[in-house]
Amino acid sequence: MSRSEEHSNGGGQYDARMSRVATTAGVLCLLAACPSRHTDVVTSPPPVDDKPLRIAIARAEVQRDEGVRELQELLRSGDRHAKLLALRGLGRIGGPTARTVLIAALQDKDPELIAGAMAALGVARELDELSIEDGDKYVGLLHNSFARTTGAGRLLAIEALGRAGDQRSQPLLVAELGGKPEHAEAVGVALARQGRRKISLAPATIKALIEAMNSAEPRTRYGAVYAFARAQPLARLEPTLSPALAARVGDQSADVRAQAIVAIAKHGFVSSTTFQLEAGLVDKDWRVAVEAVRAMTGDKSLPEHSDAVAVALVRRLADLETSPTEAHVVLEALRGLQKHASRALVNKALVEIGRWAALSTRAPELTRGWIDCLAATGVARAANSIAGVGECAQRRLPDHLRLPLVAELLGASIGSAQERRTAIAQLLAHGDVRVRASVLAQLTAGWKTMVEADRRAAIGIVIGAIASPDPIMAGSAIDASTKFYEAIGRGDHAALDAALIARAAIEKEPEISATLFDVIAEQKLGAGVEACRAGLTGAPVRARAARACLRALGEPATDMLAPVRAPAPPVDVTSVIGARLEWHVTTTRGDVVLELRPDVAPWAVAGIVALTEQGKYDGLEFHRVVPNFVVQGGDPTESGWGGPGYVLPAEPGTSADGAGFVAGGVGMADAGRDSAGSQWFVMHARAAHLDGRYTWFGAVKSGQKSADALLIGDKVVKATIVRP
C-alpha cells in the first residue's frame, strides 16, 4: 500500500473458519474448485482448462480502455464463467466505456451476472474511477439490481453498496443484519467502507448496529464493531454506544475485542471505558494489546492514561523473551509514551526498559536495539536534550534506523538551538540518503521562534533537496514542502514555488510526479499549469494527479475519468496462469511459505515470480511495519520510494476471488491504481477496507508467526519460487 495509507489497522487476526472464502464462494466463484459451506449455494464450475481464456482476459485488462471491446465480446458470446471473468476485468479497467458496459450488464436476467456486474462497479468506484457526483447517478440502478440478487450473489451486492452506494443504501444494508451471519458481517464491512468514503451513518443505522453488537453470532458482532471503527464522527452521540463498545472489549473473539477498542478511540470514549482498556493492555492477544496502547496514548486519551500503559509495558517485557510478537506491544507503547515522557512514572519505566534492553541477551539484537533507542528518545524528551540518542544501540540498530529517531526529536523541538543546528548538520552530512532525507520534514519545527537565518537555511535545504537526483531525497523534500507552506504562511514562498514547478516540469517518475501535482494543486500554484497538463499523458497515477491538479487550478482537462494505458510490464504472464506456485521466503525471523494466486492476480504473480527468480528480493529489508496491520518490503531502496522500474496493472478482487486481506493475506503496495511494482505486504490482521482497492495475490500457507514477528530492519535472506 502507499506510504500514506493510514496507520490504524483493519482488525484483529481473523479466524480462517470465519474467512470470506466460505461465505462468498459459490455461484459467483471464479476459481476452479471453490468449496462451499452453505447449502443455498449451487456452484457452476469453470471449464477444466481455461488457461487460454485467462491469458486473453489478462492481456485485455492490461490494455485498459483498449481492452474493453474484447471483454464486451466475451459478455456477448462467452459462457457464464467467461462472462464473470470479463465483468471482473471491466471493473479493474474502469473508466466511462467500461462503466457503460457494466451498467448495461445490470439488466441481465441471470442473478449471478447481475451480482458480478454490481461487484465490478463497486471495484471501479473503489479505484476512484468515479467522482462522487458521477457515482451518485448510479445508486438507484444499484438499488434496483440489489433486489434481484440471491444466495451468495447477495454478498457481492452488499459489497457493491459499500463501495459505490451512499447513505440512501443503508436501509437495504440494515435489512440484512438480521439474516445469515455472513450477510450481517458483510453489512458491517460495507458500512465501514462508506465511512471511509466520508458517508455518515444514519441514526437508524447506528441503532441497528448497536443491537447487532449484542448478537450471539461472532461474525455479526465483528461486522458491527468494524463499522463503528471506520465510521465518520457521529453527528449526534448515541448514549448507548459507549457501553456497548465497552462490553465488546471483553468479547470472546480477539478480533471483536481489537475492533471495539479501535472504535472506542475513534469516537472519543477512552475516559469512559478506562477500566476495559486497562484490561486490554494485558490481553493475551498481542493485537488487542496494541490497540489498547494506541487508545490510551492517542489524541483522545488523558495524560494519566499513560501511567497505566507504562506499568503494563514493564510487565510485558518478561513475555518478550519467549514470544517475539510481544515486541509490537512494547514498541508501540514506547512510541506512544514519547509525548508523556516527563511524567514521573513514565520516565521511570523508560529508564528501566532501557536498562533491560542493555542487559538482556535472550531477545534478538534488532528487537533490543529498537527498545533501547526508543526508550532513549523518551528519556531525551523528558530532559529536553538530544545528547546520547544518536549513539544508542549502535551495534544493534544501523544508522538508517537509529538516526531518524534524532530527526524525530528535532521535529518535536527538543534541544537548544545550537544543539539542533549541530544535529541537523551531522544528519545532512551522513552518507546514507535515508538519514539525510529523514531531516527534511523536521526543519520547520519551532518556526515561530526560529531566527531568520535558520529559516532561510531551512528553506534552502529543502529547495536543494527538491532538485536532488536521488528519488528518496527529492520525494521526501516534496512531501516536506507542505509543512514549509504552513510555516511560512503569507510570507515569501516564491523560491519554494519555483523549485516545485521546475521539478514538476521534468519529473517522470510516477509517484514523485503525482506528489508534485498534489502540492501544486493544494497551494494553487498557477504557474504549474503547464507541468500538470504535460502529466496527462503519463503513467496512470501521474495522469490522475495531473487531472486533479488542473481541476484545482480551474483549467479544463478533457476526458478526466478515462483510464490511461500504461505499457505492459516486462513479465511473462502466460508462464504463471494455470500454474500452482508457492513463494518460499526465508527471513531473519524464520521461513514463510506463501501460496500465490495467478487465477486472481496474474500480473502481480508474474512480477513476483520474475523478481524472485532474478534474486531481487534477497537481502532486502522490511522497511515498514504497522503492528496489527501489515509488514511491508520489496523496495530495492529500502525506503518506501523504490520499485523495479515498471508498473503493474491494478488487479483488485472481491470476495468471489478468495479470502482477501485477512491475517496472512498478501498484497501489492502501490501509490494509486496501476502503480504497483515490487513492494508487497503481509497482513497481521484482517483489513477489509483494503479489499477491492489493493491487489491481493495470495496468502501465507505456513510461517505466519514468523511474518508476525518481523520488525523494521529485518530482512529477506532468500526468496525462491516452488512449483509443487
Backbone hydrogen bonds, N-H to C=O, Kabsch-Sander energy under -0.5 kcal/mol:
donor,donor_aa,acceptor,acceptor_aa,energy
5,E,2,S,-1.3
11,G,628,N,-0.6
12,G,255,D,-0.6
15,D,13,Q,-0.6
18,M,15,D,-2.0
19,S,16,A,-1.4
22,A,19,S,-0.7
23,T,19,S,-0.6
24,T,20,R,-1.9
25,A,21,V,-1.6
29,C,26,G,-2.4
30,L,656,A,-1.3
37,R,22,A,-0.9
41,V,38,H,-1.5
43,T,41,V,-0.6
44,S,26,G,-0.5
50,D,48,V,-0.6
54,R,50,D,-2.5
55,I,51,K,-2.6
56,A,52,P,-2.2
57,I,53,L,-2.3
58,A,54,R,-2.7
59,R,55,I,-2.4
60,A,56,A,-1.9
61,E,57,I,-2.8
62,V,58,A,-1.9
63,Q,59,R,-0.9
64,R,61,E,-1.5
66,E,63,Q,-1.6
67,G,64,R,-2.8
68,V,64,R,-0.5
68,V,65,D,-1.1
71,L,67,G,-1.8
72,Q,68,V,-2.8
73,E,69,R,-2.0
74,L,70,E,-1.6
75,L,71,L,-1.8
76,R,72,Q,-1.3
77,S,73,E,-2.6
78,G,74,L,-2.6
83,K,79,D,-2.5
84,L,80,R,-2.4
85,L,81,H,-2.0
86,A,82,A,-2.4
87,L,83,K,-2.5
88,R,84,L,-2.1
89,G,85,L,-2.3
90,L,86,A,-2.3
91,G,87,L,-2.0
92,R,88,R,-1.7
93,I,89,G,-2.0
94,G,90,L,-2.8
98,A,94,G,-0.6
99,R,95,G,-2.4
100,T,96,P,-2.1
101,V,97,T,-1.6
102,L,98,A,-2.3
103,I,99,R,-2.5
104,A,100,T,-1.9
105,A,101,V,-1.7
106,L,102,L,-0.9
106,L,103,I,-0.7
107,Q,104,A,-1.6
108,D,105,A,-1.7
114,I,110,D,-2.1
115,A,111,P,-2.4
116,G,112,E,-2.3
117,A,113,L,-2.4
118,M,114,I,-2.4
119,A,115,A,-2.7
120,A,116,G,-2.1
121,L,117,A,-2.3
122,G,118,M,-2.3
123,V,119,A,-2.0
124,A,120,A,-2.4
125,R,121,L,-2.1
126,E,122,G,-2.4
127,L,123,V,-2.1
128,D,125,R,-2.0
129,E,124,A,-2.4
135,G,131,S,-2.8
136,D,132,I,-2.0
137,K,133,E,-0.8
137,K,134,D,-0.7
138,Y,135,G,-1.6
139,V,136,D,-1.0
142,L,138,Y,-2.1
143,H,139,V,-2.3
144,N,140,G,-2.3
145,S,141,L,-2.0
146,F,142,L,-2.4
147,A,143,H,-1.3
148,R,145,S,-1.6
149,T,146,F,-1.6
153,G,150,T,-1.5
154,R,151,G,-1.5
155,L,151,G,-0.5
155,L,152,A,-0.8
156,L,152,A,-1.1
157,A,153,G,-2.0
158,I,154,R,-2.4
159,E,155,L,-2.2
160,A,156,L,-2.3
161,L,157,A,-1.9
162,G,158,I,-1.5
163,R,159,E,-1.9
164,A,160,A,-3.0
165,G,160,A,-0.5
165,G,161,L,-1.1
169,S,166,D,-2.4
170,Q,167,Q,-1.2
172,L,169,S,-0.5
173,L,169,S,-1.8
174,V,170,Q,-3.2
175,A,171,P,-1.7
176,E,173,L,-1.7
177,L,174,V,-1.8
179,G,176,E,-1.5
183,H,180,K,-0.6
184,A,180,K,-2.5
185,E,181,P,-2.7
186,A,182,E,-1.8
187,V,183,H,-2.1
188,G,184,A,-2.0
189,V,185,E,-2.1
190,A,186,A,-2.5
191,L,187,V,-2.6
192,A,188,G,-1.9
193,R,189,V,-2.2
194,Q,190,A,-1.9
195,G,191,L,-2.0
196,R,192,A,-2.1
197,R,193,R,-1.1
198,K,195,G,-1.8
199,I,194,Q,-2.7
200,S,198,K,-0.6
206,I,202,A,-2.3
207,K,203,P,-2.0
208,A,204,A,-1.9
209,L,205,T,-2.3
210,I,206,I,-2.2
211,E,207,K,-2.0
212,A,208,A,-2.0
213,M,209,L,-1.5
214,N,211,E,-1.4
215,S,212,A,-1.9
221,R,217,E,-2.1
222,Y,218,P,-2.7
223,G,219,R,-2.4
224,A,220,T,-2.0
225,V,221,R,-2.5
226,Y,222,Y,-2.6
227,A,223,G,-2.0
228,F,224,A,-1.7
229,A,225,V,-2.1
230,R,226,Y,-1.2
230,R,227,A,-0.5
231,A,227,A,-0.6
241,L,238,E,-2.2
242,S,238,E,-0.5
244,A,240,T,-1.5
245,L,241,L,-2.6
246,A,242,S,-2.6
247,A,243,P,-2.1
248,R,244,A,-1.1
249,V,245,L,-0.8
249,V,246,A,-0.9
250,G,247,A,-1.3
251,D,248,R,-1.8
254,A,252,Q,-0.5
257,R,253,S,-2.3
258,A,254,A,-2.6
259,Q,255,D,-2.1
260,A,256,V,-2.5
261,I,257,R,-1.8
262,V,258,A,-1.9
263,A,259,Q,-2.4
264,I,260,A,-2.3
265,A,261,I,-2.4
266,K,262,V,-2.3
267,H,263,A,-2.1
268,G,265,A,-1.0
269,F,264,I,-2.7
273,T,269,F,-0.8
273,T,270,V,-0.9
274,T,271,S,-0.8
277,L,273,T,-2.4
278,E,274,T,-2.5
279,A,275,F,-1.3
280,G,276,Q,-1.6
281,L,277,L,-1.4
282,V,278,E,-0.6
282,V,279,A,-1.0
283,D,280,G,-1.5
286,W,284,K,-0.6
288,V,285,D,-0.5
289,A,285,D,-1.9
290,V,286,W,-2.2
291,E,287,R,-1.8
292,A,288,V,-2.1
293,V,289,A,-2.5
294,R,290,V,-2.3
295,A,291,E,-2.4
296,M,292,A,-2.2
297,T,293,V,-0.8
297,T,294,R,-0.7
298,G,294,R,-0.8
301,S,298,G,-1.6
305,H,302,L,-1.6
306,S,302,L,-0.6
306,S,303,P,-1.4
307,D,304,E,-1.0
308,A,304,E,-0.8
309,V,305,H,-1.5
310,A,306,S,-2.4
311,V,307,D,-2.2
312,A,308,A,-2.3
313,L,309,V,-2.5
314,V,310,A,-1.8
315,R,311,V,-1.7
316,R,312,A,-1.7
317,L,313,L,-0.7
317,L,314,V,-0.8
318,A,315,R,-0.7
320,L,316,R,-1.0
320,L,317,L,-0.6
321,E,317,L,-0.7
321,E,318,A,-0.7
322,T,319,D,-1.1
323,S,319,D,-2.2
326,E,323,S,-1.9
327,A,324,P,-1.8
328,H,325,T,-1.5
329,V,325,T,-0.7
330,V,326,E,-2.3
331,L,327,A,-3.1
332,E,328,H,-2.4
333,A,329,V,-2.3
334,L,330,V,-2.5
335,R,331,L,-2.2
336,G,332,E,-2.5
337,L,333,A,-2.3
338,Q,335,R,-1.0
340,H,337,L,-1.5
341,A,338,Q,-1.5
343,R,340,H,-2.0
347,N,343,R,-3.1
348,K,344,A,-2.3
349,A,345,L,-1.9
350,L,346,V,-2.4
351,V,347,N,-2.2
352,E,348,K,-2.2
353,I,349,A,-2.7
354,G,350,L,-2.4
355,R,351,V,-2.1
356,W,352,E,-2.2
357,A,353,I,-2.5
358,A,354,G,-1.6
359,L,355,R,-1.6
360,S,356,W,-3.0
368,R,364,P,-2.4
369,G,365,E,-2.7
370,W,366,L,-2.3
371,I,367,T,-2.3
372,D,368,R,-2.9
373,C,369,G,-2.4
374,L,370,W,-2.6
375,A,371,I,-2.4
376,A,372,D,-2.1
377,T,373,C,-2.2
378,G,374,L,-1.7
379,V,375,A,-2.2
380,A,376,A,-2.4
381,R,377,T,-2.0
382,A,378,G,-1.9
383,A,379,V,-1.9
384,N,380,A,-0.9
384,N,381,R,-0.7
385,S,380,A,-2.0
389,V,386,I,-1.8
390,G,386,I,-0.5
391,E,388,G,-0.9
392,C,389,V,-1.5
394,Q,391,E,-0.9
396,R,393,A,-1.0
397,L,393,A,-2.7
401,L,398,P,-1.7
402,R,398,P,-2.5
403,L,399,D,-2.5
405,L,402,R,-1.5
406,V,402,R,-0.6
406,V,403,L,-1.1
407,A,403,L,-1.5
408,E,404,P,-2.0
409,L,405,L,-1.6
410,L,406,V,-1.9
411,G,407,A,-2.1
412,A,408,E,-1.1
413,S,410,L,-1.8
414,I,409,L,-2.4
420,R,416,S,-2.4
421,R,417,A,-2.3
422,T,418,Q,-2.3
423,A,419,E,-2.1
424,I,420,R,-2.7
425,A,421,R,-2.3
426,Q,422,T,-2.2
427,L,423,A,-2.5
428,L,424,I,-2.5
429,A,425,A,-1.0
430,H,427,L,-1.2
433,V,431,G,-0.6
435,V,432,D,-1.0
436,R,432,D,-1.8
437,A,433,V,-2.9
438,S,434,R,-1.1
439,V,435,V,-0.6
439,V,436,R,-1.2
440,L,436,R,-0.6
440,L,437,A,-0.8
441,A,437,A,-0.5
442,Q,439,V,-1.9
443,L,440,L,-1.1
445,A,442,Q,-1.4
447,W,444,T,-1.6
449,T,446,G,-0.9
450,M,446,G,-0.7
450,M,447,W,-0.9
454,D,451,V,-0.5
455,R,451,V,-1.8
456,R,452,E,-2.5
457,A,453,A,-2.0
458,A,454,D,-2.4
459,I,455,R,-2.4
460,G,456,R,-2.4
461,I,457,A,-2.2
462,V,458,A,-2.1
463,I,459,I,-2.3
464,G,460,G,-2.2
465,A,461,I,-2.1
466,I,462,V,-2.0
467,A,463,I,-1.2
468,S,465,A,-1.4
474,A,470,D,-2.8
475,G,471,P,-2.6
476,S,472,I,-2.1
477,A,473,M,-2.1
478,I,474,A,-2.5
479,D,475,G,-2.2
480,A,476,S,-2.2
481,S,477,A,-1.3
482,T,478,I,-0.5
482,T,479,D,-0.9
483,K,480,A,-0.9
484,F,480,A,-1.4
485,Y,481,S,-2.3
486,E,482,T,-2.0
487,A,483,K,-2.4
488,I,484,F,-3.1
489,G,485,Y,-2.2
491,G,488,I,-2.0
493,H,491,G,-0.7
497,D,493,H,-2.5
498,A,494,A,-2.5
499,A,495,A,-1.9
500,L,496,L,-2.2
501,I,497,D,-2.5
502,A,498,A,-2.5
503,R,499,A,-2.0
504,A,500,L,-2.5
505,A,501,I,-1.8
506,I,502,A,-0.6
506,I,503,R,-1.1
507,E,503,R,-2.0
513,S,509,E,-2.8
514,A,510,P,-2.6
515,T,511,E,-2.2
516,L,512,I,-2.4
517,F,513,S,-2.7
518,D,514,A,-2.1
519,V,515,T,-2.0
520,I,516,L,-2.6
521,A,517,F,-2.4
522,E,518,D,-2.7
523,Q,519,V,-2.7
524,K,521,A,-0.8
525,L,520,I,-2.3
526,G,524,K,-1.4
528,G,525,L,-2.5
529,V,526,G,-1.6
532,C,528,G,-2.3
533,R,529,V,-2.7
534,A,530,E,-2.2
535,G,531,A,-1.1
536,L,533,R,-1.3
537,T,534,A,-1.1
538,G,535,G,-1.7
543,A,539,A,-3.2
544,R,540,P,-2.6
545,A,541,V,-1.6
546,A,542,R,-2.2
547,R,543,A,-2.4
548,A,544,R,-2.1
549,C,545,A,-2.3
550,L,546,A,-2.5
551,R,547,R,-2.3
552,A,548,A,-2.3
553,L,549,C,-1.8
554,G,551,R,-1.5
555,E,550,L,-3.1
562,A,559,D,-1.1
571,V,569,P,-2.2
573,V,571,V,-1.1
575,S,572,D,-0.9
576,V,573,V,-1.1
577,I,573,V,-1.6
579,A,576,V,-2.3
581,L,579,A,-0.6
581,L,596,L,-0.5
582,E,722,V,-2.9
583,W,594,L,-3.2
584,H,582,E,-0.6
584,H,720,T,-2.7
585,V,583,W,-0.7
585,V,592,V,-3.2
586,T,584,H,-0.6
586,T,718,K,-3.2
587,T,585,V,-0.6
587,T,590,G,-2.4
588,T,715,K,-1.8
590,G,587,T,-1.4
592,V,585,V,-2.4
593,V,702,S,-2.9
594,L,583,W,-2.6
594,L,592,V,-0.5
595,E,699,A,-2.8
596,L,581,L,-2.2
596,L,594,L,-0.6
597,R,697,F,-2.7
600,V,597,R,-1.4
601,A,597,R,-2.3
605,V,601,A,-2.3
606,A,602,P,-2.6
607,G,603,W,-2.1
608,I,604,A,-2.4
609,V,605,V,-2.9
610,A,606,A,-2.4
611,L,607,G,-2.4
612,T,608,I,-2.4
613,E,609,V,-2.6
614,Q,610,A,-1.1
615,G,612,T,-1.8
616,K,611,L,-2.5
618,D,615,G,-0.6
619,G,716,V,-3.1
620,L,617,Y,-1.8
622,F,714,D,-2.7
623,H,621,E,-0.8
623,H,632,Q,-0.6
624,R,632,Q,-1.6
626,V,630,V,-2.8
629,F,626,V,-1.5
630,V,626,V,-1.2
631,V,682,V,-1.9
632,Q,624,R,-3.3
633,G,680,W,-2.5
638,E,635,D,-1.4
648,L,676,A,-2.5
653,G,694,Y,-0.5
657,D,654,T,-2.1
658,G,655,S,-0.5
662,V,660,G,-2.1
664,G,683,M,-2.1
665,G,662,V,-2.7
666,V,698,G,-2.3
667,G,681,F,-2.3
668,M,695,T,-2.0
669,A,679,Q,-2.0
675,S,672,G,-1.0
676,A,648,L,-0.7
677,G,669,A,-0.6
680,W,633,G,-2.0
681,F,667,G,-2.4
682,V,631,V,-2.4
683,M,665,G,-2.4
684,H,629,F,-2.8
685,A,629,F,-0.9
686,R,12,G,-1.8
687,A,661,F,-3.0
688,A,10,G,-0.5
690,L,687,A,-2.3
691,D,688,A,-0.8
693,R,690,L,-1.9
694,Y,690,L,-2.5
695,T,668,M,-0.5
696,W,694,Y,-0.6
697,F,666,V,-2.4
697,F,695,T,-0.5
698,G,666,V,-0.8
699,A,595,E,-1.8
700,V,664,G,-2.2
701,K,593,V,-3.5
702,S,593,V,-1.7
707,A,703,G,-2.1
708,D,704,Q,-3.0
709,A,705,K,-1.4
710,L,706,S,-0.6
710,L,707,A,-1.0
713,G,622,F,-1.9
713,G,714,D,-0.5
714,D,711,L,-2.5
716,V,620,L,-2.6
717,V,586,T,-3.1
717,V,715,K,-0.7
718,K,586,T,-1.5
720,T,584,H,-2.4
722,V,582,E,-3.0
